[in-house]
Amino acid sequence: METTPAIHIRDLVKRYAPAGKDSGTGKLALGGVSFDVPRGQVFGLLGPNGAGKSTLINTLAGLVTKTEGTIAIWGHDIDQDRRNAKASIGIVPQEVVFDPFFTPFEVLEIQAGLYGVPKARRRSMELLDAVHLADKAHAYARSLSGGMRRRLLIAKAMVHNPPVLVLDEPTAGVDVELRRQLWDLVRRLNGEGVTVVLTTHYLEEAEELCDRIAIINHGRLITNQPTRELVNMAREKVVVLTLDRAIDAAPQHDLFHRSVMIGDRQIEISYDKDMTNAGQVMALVQQLGLGIVDVTTREADLEDVFVTLTSSRAPSDIAVDAE
């Protein structure tokens, strides 16, 4: 069984040097990041704005030169075997940019030519069919909707049949229906053996699609775990109480992590489920003279874990990444 990871990153450092100065004096965008992306998985790369995600992806794509560290893609070192490393990865960027005077078919044919794919081995129509754009093959790209253009970007990244596909915020700004279509496409590609690296701001999306999730913040890796283990880190539970009358401020107690008003008669209280339970929380609220007419509870999810893990202050030497 093949054990070489799809992507191998060790001690990756990127320091942006000030104009006219030595790179050793610049601000860090990535401060020694190390992780592996296992083959055959959907791997989530998460982090708040400015965390370093775009710098990392642009380094994989060859658009940013790393300062230190090693990267191998499908076993090919990006410095020692750049040609094969580049052939092993497809990048779908955030920005949707096309020449408006080319058709989708022409876009894929040109991209395949840039990768040196012989005409006899090109799969332009097959790829357009896979992303449900076969009927638009010969329409001008400018006539495509935003969602169609995003699907065309995915097809464009696959023209050289790479085993690794990086999707950088693929569902940003799209509607719910299109998001679900793109989720289905990701699952289908992964089912066909493609290793997918997904960056997203939608934590529901990461929880739904990813087998494993790495989170970076301020240029440093703060966790890398299977998705279910990461979600299980959450010890917090949330209870929403509807009261029998309006109140001006949410009740507070040492056992409450957070207690806030979400309506003049509704309060949301979060608490550590290892320290107390919903019944005790309700009893504490009632002891304050408040009547409860309805209650709902929910377990903490990936969003709660994400907020907890990324709430620390930035190290002074880490630059804000433009993302």
N, C-alpha and C positions, 0 to 999 in steps of 0.2 A: 504493500500500500504506500502511495506517495505521501511522505510526511513533510516535504519542503513546503513552507507556507507560500500562499499566493503573493503576499507582500511581507517583506522582512525589513523592519526599521530599527536601527540601533543608534542611540546617542545622537539623534538628529538635532543639530543646532543651526539656526539661521539668525545672523546678526546683520541688521541693516546699518551700514556705515553712514555717518553724516557726510555731506558733500565735501570733498577735498580732504577727508580725514581717513585714518587707518581703520579697517573694519573692526579691529579689536576694541575700539572705543564706542562702537555703535550700540544701539538698543537691540535687545533680544526680541525676536518674534517667536522663536521656538527654542526652548532651553533644555535640550537633552532628552528628547522624546524617544521612547523605545516601545515597540509592540509588534506583534505579528498578526496578519490577517490569515486565518486558516482557509485552505482551499475548499470551495464548494459552499461557502456560507454567504449569507447576507450580513454584512458587518456594518454596524452603525458608528459613525464618527460624529459626536455631538460636542457642543460647546457654545457658550454665549457669543454674541458679537464681539469681535476683537480677540477671540481666544487663540487664534492661530490656525484655524481649519483651512482657510484659503491658501495661506502660505504653504501648508503641508501638501495640499492637493496640487498646487502649482509647482512644487518641487517634484512630485511624482510625475507630473506632465512634462517636466523639463523646461518650464517657463521661469523658474526661480532656481538659482544656483545655491546649494547648501553651503554653509560655512564649515561644518564639521559633521561627522557621522557617516553611516553607511545605509544604503537602501538597495534592496534586491527585489525585483519584480519577476515572479515565476522562476526564481532561481538565478536571474541575470542581474549582476551588479550594474547600477546605472552609470557608473564611471568606467568600469572595465569592459562592459558589454552593452554599450548604450543602444546599439541597433536592435538587439533582441529584447532588451528591456522595454524599449519604446513600442516594439511590435506586440508586446504581451499585454498592453493596457489600452483601454479606450476611455477617454474623459468626456463626460457630458457637462459642460460649464453651466453656471447660473444664467449667464447672458444669452439671450436668443438673438443671434446675429446671422443673417443670410444675405447673399447677393439677391436682390429682389427679381433679377432678370434671368435667374436659372430655375429650372423646374426641379422638383425633388429627385427625379431620376438623374438629372445632370449633376446635382449636388453630390449624390452618392458615387457616381461614376468618376467625378473629378477627385473626390477624396480617396477612392480606391486607387486611382492613378498615382496620387501623391505617396501612397504607401507601397507602390510598386506591385500591386495585385494585377496579374495578367488578365486580359479581357475574358479569357475562357473561364477564369475562376471567380469572376465578380458575381455578387449575389444581390444586385441592386433591387430587382423586382421582388425577390424573396424577402429582403429586409423591409421593403415598403409594405408588403403584405403582412409581415409580422407585426408592424406597428399600425396596421389598419389605414394605410395611406395609398394602397395600390390604385384606388380610383382617382387619386390626385397626382399620379406619377408624372404627368405631362402638363400640369397646371403651374403657372408661375408661383414661386415661393411667396411672393407678396400677397397672393390671394388666400393663403392659409391662415386659419385662426391661430391664436396663441397656443392653444393646446396641441394643434396639429404640428406647429413648429417645434414644440418640445419633443413630440414623438419622433419627428424627423431628426432632431439632434441625437437621439438615442440610436437611430438607425445609422446615422453618420459615424458615430463612435464605434460601430460594430462592423464596418466595411472590411477590415482586415482580420476579422474573426479572432479578436483578442480573448484570452481566457479570463481576464480581469476587466471589469467595467466599473468606473467611478461615476456616481451620479451626485452632482453638487447641487443641492436644493432643487430637485427635479419638479416638485409640486408647488414651489413658491408662487403665490398669486393666482393659482388655478381654482376652479370651482370644485365642489365636493364630488360631482359625478366624474369629472376628468381625473381627479385625484385617485378615485377608485380604479379607473381604467389603467392609470400608470402603475398602481399597486399590482394589478393583475399582470401587467407586462413584466414587472420586476420579478414576480414569482415565476412566471413562465421562463424567463431567461435563466433564472437560478435553477429551475427544474431541468433545464437543458445542459447544466454543468458550468454555467458562468458564475464566477465569484463576483459578488456585487458589494462595493463599498458605497454607503449611502450617507450623505450629510443632510441634515434636515433640522428645521426649527420646530417641526411638529412632533412633539413627543409621543402622541398617539400613533403616529406613523412609524416611529422607531420601535415602539412596543409591539406593533402589529407585524412588522416585516422582519426585524433583525433577530438573528440567532445570538449575536454577541454585540456588545456596545462598549466603545471606549469614549471617555469624556476627557476633553482637554480644556484647561482654563488658564489664562495668562501664560500661554505657551508651554504649559507643562501637563503631562498626563496625570490625571487624578484617579482614574479607575479604568479597568478593562476586565469585564466580567460577562458571563452569559446573561442574557436579558432577564431571565426568570430570577437568577440569583440577585441581580441588581434591584429588581422590583421588590424582592423579599427583604432587602435591606431596610425598607421603610418600616419603622416601628410606630409610625404615627397613624392615628385614625381620626376621622372627622365626623362630627355630629352636628346636624342642623336642627335647631329647635324653633318651633313656632309657638309664640307666647300668647297668653290670653288677653294681652293688652300691649299698647305701644309703650316703648321705653326710650330714654334719651341716650343711654350708653350701655355697651355690652358689659355683663358682669365679669369680674376678673378673679382668678384664684391661682395659687401656686402650682396646682396640678394641671392648669391649662397652659399649653404652649402658646396658644393664640386664641383670642376671643374677640370677634368683630361683629358689627351690625351689617346685615345684608338686606335689611328692610326695617321699617319701624317696629315690626313685630317678630322679626326673625334674627337669630344670632347663629353664627358658625363658630364652633369651638373645636380646636384640634388638641389632641392629647397623646401621650405615650401609652400605647396599649399594654406595655409591660408594667406600667405604674398604676393604672386605673382602668375603668371600663365605662361604657356608656351609661349604665345604671347609676354609678357613683357620680358621674358628671351631672346627670339630670337631678339627682338628689341634692347636690351642692347648689344648683340653680334654684331649686324649690326652697331650699333653706333661706335663700335671700328674699323670699316672699313672692317669687314669680311663678305663675301657673303655666304649665306646658300643655298645649292642645294637640301638637303633632311633632313627630320626630323622624328624621331620616339619618342614616349613617352611610359612610363609605370608607373603604380601605384606602390608604395612601397608594399612589401609583408612581409611575416613572417620573412624572412632573415633580412630585414632592421630593423624590430622591435627588433629581437634577438640581432643584433649588438649594437643597441642603449642601450638596457637594460643591456647588459653584458660588457659594455666597461669601467665600473668603476674599480678603483684600489682595490686590495684585502686588507681586514683588516689585520693588522699585526699578529693577533692571529689565523688566519685561515691557516691550513696546506694545501699543495697541495695533492690532492687525486690521487693515482696511478690508472689511468683509461686507 
